[in-house]
Amino acid sequence: MAAAIQDAHDVQVELIAGKGGIFDVVVDGERVYSKDETGRFPENSEILDQLS
């Protein structure tokens, strides 16, 4: 996912290790996706669409 974001938007992506299966995508301090809320990992296109 990080590579897809970097390729599509030419931005620096920072991966932060978490615990307990946490997977959030945060852009400029705003959470745009939470695995905890959806119960699943996102498809790349779901995140890329939100960043466009």
Beta strands, then each sheet from edge to edge (+ up, - down):
strand 1: 24-27
strand 2: 30-34
sheet 1: 1+ 2-
end
